[in-house]
Amino acid sequence: MITALQIIFWISVFLVVYTYIGYGFILFLMVKIKRMLGWSDVIPEKPTEFPEVTFVVAAYNEQDWIVDKINNTLDLEYPKDKIKYFFVTDGSNDRTPEIIQQYPQIKLFHRPERAGKIAAVERIMEFVETPIVIYTDANTMVNKEAIYNIVRHYENPKVGAVAGEKRISMNAEDAANAAGEGIYWKYESSLKRWDSELYSVVGAAGELFSLRTEMYEAVPKDTIIEDFYMTLRIAQKGYKVRYEPNAYAVEGPSASVKEELKRKIRIAAGGIQAIVRLAPLLNIFKYGMLTFQYVSHRVLRWTLAPLVLPLILATNIALAVNVGGMYSAILMLQVLFYAFAAMGYLFEQKKIKVKAFFVPYYFCIMNYAVYRGFMRNWAGSQSVMWEKAKRA
């Protein structure tokens, strides 16, 4: 006889497995079927036209990185008469604005007061006259062919935005936690590629993304993750957001899991805020495939999946005691997983590099961040201004 406890357990397990593994598997199959039927969009290998673009770099107190970022930006392969460089440094009180002023190719926008990245970008958008605008962060390095690979998507009039790929640079000297962060972004990049091919990416990462300038709309001033909100609003209007893995921004891993947690909490708080504000997107009868992708890839990660993890453990304990059998075996696997996560935490504190333990540890940190993000969102205590995470 199946009890209510068993139903709760298996529904909870299904939610977690579907969110983190199942959706990726289903998405991959759907993309394969679409290819077999010849329904995939044809994307030109190279752009046939070279529209003017504005390359926007947001920087806050980046004097240690800004020269590298400037050189990287000016080295981008694109007709120089077709690209404008905008650097915005609102609130920076180090030498960042002074250094940028030494480069006449770059138009500097600076205000002494810091109001956050959203306010800074909104302030300069009135000066953008090109049909395409590309945004990137100051602490990332962009590959030389990025602009070519981005603009080729805009030859399709149904494309309203293009998301680049975020990559984490890792080497033998990096902290072991980089394994968790790097694996996460590799998997996330695969999901985005398949999302894009199936229908549309559901949210871009701020390290590198672009949009048609005419599609830009000001976001509420208290928006926490504006890149995600901006691109989903474009998708909501019926345009597609494409993913371009050959336009990528590279940054170092966080110096520690504690530093990465700062980012994850903010992103989780912003994700929950966006779910509330984009509530109409939950209507699958109106938005169809976009809703399916949005709920599967984003909403479940920031809501139900983290919430049922403790429920799975609690019901599993009860079932192991009262039913035994496979429930005891599953409980042993759960205990082992969380033991590995605890070992990852202990090793990270002691700076010992055992990467196998950092994957479960990183998974737990990601889900813990959702709880913290929910509390911040509920209390209204999450600022729109980034608390910078230290990089390795």
URGI-V88190 format. One record per pair of residues at least 24 apart in sequence whose C-alpha atoms are under 7 Angstrom apart, sorted by the first residue. I is the first residue (numbers start at 1). GAP is how many residues later the second one is. D is the distance in whole Angstrom. If there is no record, write none. Layout:
[[I GAP D] [I GAP D]]
This chain:
[[5 310 6] [9 303 6] [9 306 6] [9 307 7] [12 296 6] [12 300 6] [13 299 7] [15 290 6] [16 289 5] [19 277 6] [19 278 7] [19 281 6] [19 282 7] [19 286 7] [23 273 6] [24 167 6] [27 167 7] [28 166 6] [31 163 6] [31 166 7] [31 167 6] [40 157 7] [43 110 7] [44 108 6] [46 106 6] [47 101 7] [47 104 7] [47 105 4] [51 31 7] [52 30 4] [52 31 6] [52 78 5] [52 79 6] [52 80 7] [53 29 6] [53 30 5] [53 31 6] [53 77 5] [53 78 7] [53 79 5] [53 80 6] [54 29 6] [54 30 5] [54 31 6] [54 32 7] [54 74 7] [54 76 6] [54 78 7] [54 79 5] [54 80 6] [55 29 6] [55 30 5] [55 31 6] [55 78 6] [55 79 5] [55 80 6] [56 29 6] [56 30 5] [56 31 6] [56 78 6] [56 79 5] [56 80 6] [57 29 6] [57 30 5] [57 31 6] [57 78 6] [57 79 5] [57 80 6] [57 81 6] [58 29 6] [58 30 5] [58 31 6] [58 78 7] [58 79 5] [58 80 6] [59 29 6] [59 30 5] [59 78 7] [59 79 5] [60 29 6] [60 30 7] [60 31 7] [60 32 5] [61 31 5] [61 32 7] [61 33 6] [61 35 6] [62 34 6] [63 31 7] [63 32 6] [63 33 5] [65 74 6] [66 30 7] [66 72 7] [69 69 6] [69 72 7] [72 69 6] [72 70 7] [75 69 7] [76 68 4] [76 69 7] [77 67 5] [77 68 6] [78 69 7] [78 70 7] [88 32 7] [90 24 5] [90 30 6] [116 268 6] [116 269 5] [117 268 7] [118 103 7] [118 108 7] [119 102 7] [122 96 6] [131 81 6] [131 82 5] [132 79 6] [132 80 5] [132 81 5] [133 77 6] [133 78 6] [133 79 6] [133 80 6] [134 75 6] [134 76 4] [134 77 7] [135 73 6] [135 74 5] [135 75 6] [136 70 6] [136 71 5] [136 72 5] [136 73 7] [137 70 5] [139 112 7] [140 67 7] [140 109 6] [140 110 5] [140 111 5] [141 108 5] [141 109 5] [141 110 7] [142 106 6] [142 107 4] [142 108 6] [143 104 6] [143 105 6] [143 106 7] [145 102 7] [146 100 7] [146 101 4] [146 102 7] [149 95 7] [149 97 6] [149 98 6] [150 94 7] [150 97 7] [158 81 5] [158 82 6] [159 80 6] [159 81 5] [159 82 6] [159 83 7] [160 51 6] [160 52 6] [160 55 7] [160 74 6] [160 79 5] [160 80 6] [160 81 6] [161 49 6] [161 50 4] [161 51 6] [161 70 7] [161 79 7] [161 80 5] [161 81 6] [162 47 6] [162 48 5] [162 49 6] [162 79 5] [162 80 5] [162 81 6] [162 82 7] [163 41 5] [163 45 7] [163 46 4] [163 47 6] [163 79 6] [163 80 5] [163 81 6] [164 44 5] [164 45 5] [164 79 6] [164 80 5] [164 81 6] [164 83 5] [164 84 5] [165 24 7] [165 43 7] [165 79 7] [165 80 5] [165 82 6] [165 83 4] [165 84 6] [166 41 6] [166 82 6] [166 83 5] [166 84 6] [167 81 7] [167 82 6] [167 83 5] [167 84 7] [168 82 6] [168 83 5] [168 84 6] [168 85 6] [169 81 6] [169 82 6] [169 83 5] [169 84 7] [170 82 7] [174 218 7] [175 80 7] [175 81 7] [175 178 7] [176 177 5] [176 178 6] [176 179 5] [176 182 7] [177 79 7] [177 80 6] [177 181 6] [178 75 6] [179 176 6] [179 179 7] [179 180 7] [180 178 6] [180 179 5] [180 182 5] [192 51 6] [193 50 6] [196 45 7] [196 46 5] [196 47 6] [200 40 5] [200 41 5] [200 42 6] [200 90 7] [201 40 5] [201 41 6] [201 42 6] [202 30 6] [202 91 7] [202 92 6] [203 25 4] [203 26 7] [203 28 6] [203 29 6] [204 24 5] [204 27 6] [207 42 6] [208 40 7] [208 41 6] [222 162 6] [223 161 6] [224 46 5] [224 160 5] [225 42 7] [225 45 5] [229 45 6] [252 139 6] [252 140 6] [253 138 6] [253 139 6] [254 135 7] [254 136 6] [254 137 4] [254 138 6] [255 135 5] [255 136 5] [255 137 4] [259 130 5] [259 131 6] [260 129 7] [261 104 7] [261 108 7] [262 127 7] [263 126 7] [264 102 7] [264 105 6] [265 104 5] [265 105 6] [265 107 6] [265 108 5] [266 107 6] [268 34 6] [268 101 6] [268 102 5] [268 105 5] [269 104 4] [269 105 6] [269 107 6] [269 108 5] [271 31 7] [272 30 6] [272 102 7] [273 104 7] [275 24 7] [302 68 6] [306 61 5]]
